[in-house]
Structure formats: C-alpha cells, structure tokens
Amino acid sequence: MLFQAKSFGRNRQAVKVVEAKFAAKGQVQGEVRAIRKTPTVVGDLNTSKIPLIVIHGGPGACHDYLLPLTDLAPSLPLIFDDQIGNGVSTHLRGKAGDESFWTVDLFKKELDNLISHLGLSRRPIDVYGHSWGGMFAAVWASTPETSSNLRRLVISNNLASMDAWRLGITALRCELPEDVQKVLDDAEEKRDFESPECEAAVEVFYRRHLSLARPWPSAEVQAALDWFAKDPTTYGTM
C-alpha cells in the first residue's frame, strides 16, 4: 500500500489527506486481474474515532462532488473512494453494455476489498451512501457476513423504489417546456443521447432538479459531469 500526501480546499483552510493506493484482485472476463483503487483518507485511521466511508452515486460520478463532507474531518476520519470503472480507479471500457458484469454484487465485493485493505474489517465503521451509493450500500449492509462491523448506515438522496422513482422523474419531465420534452422524446426514439440538442435538454432538467446551486454548475457538480463524459461505461450500462 503506497501513501502520498496531498491537500485541497473549498474556500476554507486546506485539509490534509492521504491517498492509499492498492491493487485488489478482481474477476474480469473470467480472469483474476489487478483492480487499481485509490481511496482518499481524510484524517487519521490510527485513532479510536470511528471512520466514515463515503460512497458516491452515479454510478460513475466519482467521489469529487462529495468532498464538501470534509467539513466533518475534525470530528472523524473520512474515506472517499472511486468505485471500479470510475475516477482514478481501474476503467473497463471493454465491458460497456455487459449487464452480467456490472452488477450490485460486483460493487459489494469492491467495498469489501476497500474495507479489508484499509484494515477496517474488525473495527466499527460508519457508511454514507449517496444516491446510487446508498442503493448498493443498503444491499451490502443487509449482508451480515461482511457488514457485521457496521455501526451506522447513512442513506442520502436515495430511492426506495425504482418504479416510484420512474413515476416521479416522468412527472418532473412533463413540467419541462414542450420544446425540451420533444428533444428528449426524439432522443429516446433514436437512442441518441449524445447530440448537442439532447445534452442541452438534459441540462435544463439538471438545472431544475439535479442541483439548485448557482452559478451553475458548481465545482462539485461539474466534477461529476466531467467523469460521466470521460467514461460513460458504468452509468450507460447500469
């Protein structure tokens, strides 16, 4: 495990962090290969304070947009992680569209890898899951074989039912201007979601319902959008 110190800040005093780089073995196309993981640890894990593992959404958004949670760092150590296929972890563009590979079980195992490599398997931990991160964290937490040391699970901006979520999204979409709705309808009919017209229509929705921060987009939101654009493999498949 390699450690490299760095610092960052958001209009506040910079926070000292450590990147813990390791290669975990993962099953890819029937072969065991190294999966690069670079979690960012804010604070000191060698204390009695219970660490908080922060799981990002998307899937594919990476952890950058959740860095405002470093405000909690004086009280507890935090661990931010880019999931497999995201951010600075291993990307697997050749698995695009492979729904048998990109499964909830894959991400559960990767979370287990993270916990193991940071030496947290036998001490209490808290887990914060945002959006998609909360979805698979809830499934992971319900597996006592690997989550027995979980003290608290925080689920943020998550959904309890995919069917109910679809109904809600549809209702919000119907409130968009008619010309924007038409662009989205045409994109779905043609299965073309990368045209400038479609991207502009999606941005209208995002400005209303993804983030109300102004100016748009905030640095945190832009970080997530940038990763979606760089590698849509995970998000596009799942």
C-alpha positions in Angstrom: 0.0 0.0 0.0 1.5 3.3 -1.1 0.8 6.6 0.6 1.0 10.0 -1.0 0.1 13.2 0.8 -1.8 16.0 -0.9 -4.1 18.8 0.1 -7.2 20.5 -1.2 -9.7 23.2 -0.1 -13.1 24.7 -0.8 -13.0 28.4 0.2 -11.6 27.2 3.6 -8.4 26.1 5.1 -6.9 23.2 3.2 -7.4 19.7 4.6 -4.6 17.3 4.7 -5.4 14.0 3.1 -3.7 10.7 2.2 -4.2 8.6 -0.9 -3.9 4.9 -0.1 -3.1 3.1 -3.4 -3.5 -0.6 -3.7 -4.3 -3.3 -6.2 -7.1 -5.7 -5.3 -7.7 -8.9 -7.2 -11.0 -8.8 -9.2 -12.7 -11.2 -11.6 -12.8 -9.7 -15.0 -13.7 -11.8 -18.1 -13.0 -15.0 -16.2 -9.5 -14.0 -15.3 -8.2 -12.7 -12.0 -6.5 -9.3 -12.5 -5.4 -6.3 -10.5 -8.0 -3.6 -9.9 -6.4 -0.3 -9.0 -8.1 1.5 -6.2 -7.0 4.9 -4.8 -9.2 5.9 -1.9 -8.6 9.2 -0.3 -8.4 9.2 3.5 -9.1 12.5 5.3 -7.9 12.3 8.9 -6.1 9.5 10.8 -7.3 5.9 10.8 -5.0 5.1 13.6 -7.2 6.6 16.3 -10.2 5.3 18.3 -12.6 7.5 16.2 -15.0 5.5 14.0 -14.2 6.2 10.3 -16.9 7.1 7.8 -16.7 5.5 4.4 -18.3 7.8 1.7 -19.8 6.0 -1.3 -20.6 8.2 -4.4 -23.5 8.0 -6.7 -24.0 7.6 -10.4 -22.9 5.0 -10.9 -19.9 6.7 -12.5 -19.9 10.1 -10.8 -16.7 9.5 -8.7 -16.2 10.9 -5.2 -15.1 14.5 -6.1 -18.6 16.0 -5.7 -18.9 14.7 -2.1 -15.7 16.4 -0.9 -17.7 19.1 0.9 -18.2 16.4 3.5 -14.6 17.0 4.6 -16.1 19.6 6.9 -16.6 16.7 9.2 -12.9 15.8 9.2 -12.1 17.4 12.6 -14.5 15.1 14.2 -13.9 11.8 12.4 -11.7 10.3 9.7 -13.4 10.0 6.3 -12.7 7.7 3.4 -13.6 8.7 -0.2 -13.4 6.1 -2.9 -13.8 6.0 -6.7 -15.7 2.8 -7.5 -14.4 0.4 -10.1 -14.8 1.9 -13.6 -14.9 5.4 -12.2 -12.5 8.3 -11.5 -8.9 7.2 -10.7 -9.8 3.6 -10.2 -9.5 1.0 -13.0 -11.6 1.7 -16.1 -13.1 -1.2 -18.1 -14.4 0.4 -21.2 -14.3 -3.0 -22.9 -17.2 -4.1 -20.6 -19.6 -1.4 -21.8 -23.1 -2.9 -22.2 -22.2 -6.0 -20.2 -25.0 -6.2 -17.7 -23.8 -9.6 -16.4 -20.6 -7.9 -15.3 -21.8 -4.5 -13.9 -23.9 -5.8 -11.0 -24.6 -4.8 -7.5 -22.7 -7.8 -6.3 -19.5 -6.5 -8.1 -19.7 -3.2 -6.1 -20.4 -5.0 -2.9 -17.3 -7.1 -3.3 -15.3 -4.0 -4.2 -16.5 -2.3 -0.9 -15.3 -5.4 0.9 -11.9 -5.1 -0.8 -11.6 -1.5 0.3 -12.5 -2.2 3.9 -10.1 -5.2 4.0 -7.1 -3.3 2.5 -7.6 -0.4 4.9 -7.6 -2.8 7.9 -11.1 -1.9 8.9 -12.7 -5.4 8.8 -12.6 -5.9 12.6 -13.4 -2.4 13.9 -16.6 -0.4 13.9 -17.3 1.7 10.8 -20.0 4.0 9.5 -21.0 4.2 5.9 -22.6 7.1 4.0 -24.1 6.2 0.6 -25.3 9.0 -1.7 -27.9 8.2 -4.5 -26.7 5.0 -6.2 -24.2 4.7 -3.5 -27.0 4.4 -0.9 -28.7 1.8 -3.1 -25.9 -0.7 -3.1 -24.7 0.2 0.4 -28.2 -0.8 1.7 -27.8 -4.2 0.0 -24.3 -4.5 1.4 -25.5 -3.6 4.9 -28.1 -6.3 4.7 -25.4 -9.0 4.2 -24.3 -9.8 7.8 -21.4 -12.0 6.6 -19.4 -8.9 5.5 -21.1 -6.0 7.3 -21.1 -7.2 10.9 -18.9 -4.3 11.9 -21.2 -1.7 10.5 -22.4 0.7 13.2 -24.4 3.2 11.2 -25.6 3.4 7.7 -26.5 6.9 6.3 -28.6 6.9 3.1 -28.7 10.3 1.3 -30.8 11.4 -1.7 -31.7 7.8 -2.4 -34.8 6.0 -3.7 -36.7 3.2 -2.0 -38.5 2.0 -5.2 -37.3 2.2 -8.8 -40.8 2.1 -10.0 -41.8 5.1 -7.8 -38.7 6.9 -8.9 -39.6 6.5 -12.6 -43.1 7.9 -11.9 -41.5 10.9 -10.1 -39.0 11.6 -12.9 -41.7 11.3 -15.5 -43.9 13.8 -13.6 -41.0 16.3 -13.4 -40.2 15.8 -17.0 -43.8 16.7 -18.0 -43.3 20.0 -16.3 -40.5 21.0 -18.7 -41.1 23.3 -21.7 -42.7 21.5 -24.6 -39.8 22.0 -26.9 -37.4 20.5 -24.3 -39.7 17.5 -23.9 -39.8 17.0 -27.7 -36.0 16.9 -27.9 -35.9 14.3 -25.1 -38.6 12.2 -26.8 -36.7 12.3 -30.1 -33.5 11.3 -28.4 -35.2 8.3 -26.8 -36.8 7.2 -30.1 -33.5 7.4 -31.9 -31.4 6.1 -29.0 -29.1 9.1 -29.5 -28.3 10.7 -26.2 -25.1 12.4 -27.2 -26.3 15.1 -29.6 -25.8 18.7 -28.6 -29.6 19.2 -28.6 -30.1 16.3 -26.2 -27.3 17.4 -23.9 -28.8 20.9 -23.8 -32.3 19.5 -22.9 -30.8 17.3 -20.2 -29.1 20.4 -18.7 -32.5 22.1 -18.5 -33.7 19.3 -16.3 -30.4 19.2 -14.3 -30.7 22.9 -13.5 -34.2 22.4 -12.1 -33.8 19.2 -10.3 -30.1 17.9 -10.0 -28.7 20.9 -8.3 -30.0 24.4 -7.4 -26.6 25.8 -6.7 -25.8 28.9 -8.6 -23.7 29.7 -10.5 -24.4 26.6 -12.5 -22.7 24.2 -12.4 -21.0 24.3 -9.0 -17.4 22.9 -9.0 -18.7 19.7 -7.3 -21.4 19.1 -9.9 -19.0 19.8 -12.7 -16.6 17.2 -11.4 -19.3 14.6 -11.6 -20.5 15.6 -15.0 -16.9 15.6 -16.3 -16.4 12.0 -15.3 -19.7 11.0 -16.9 -18.4 12.5 -20.1 -15.0 11.0 -19.9 -16.2 7.4 -19.4 -19.9 6.6 -19.5 -19.3 2.8 -19.4 -20.7 2.2 -15.9 -23.5 4.7 -16.0 -24.5 3.8 -19.6 -24.7 0.1 -18.8 -26.4 0.2 -15.4 
